[in-house]
Amino acid sequence: MAIIKIRLEQRKDIVKFNFLYSLHQHLGWPRSDKDSPEEISIYTTSDLFDLNQKVLINIGNWVSLKII
């Protein structure tokens, strides 16, 4: 299982990110860190890793995020 970690620049963008990623819910399962909710781990399979990165780049047009 592959994990992609992202950090949202603003905490208020969590809901917007979750909505935009839910449009592609077949790609993975996003989970927020309890102590730092703006850090999100996306659990996916290795064959969907590249597609997830493309989707995250597109979401980055709407939400300020950084892939770490």
Secondary structure, DSSP 8 states (H G I E B T S, - for coil): -EEEEEEESSGGGHHHHHHHHHTTGGG-EEEE-SS-TTEEEEEE-GGGHHHHHHHHHHHTTTS-EEE-
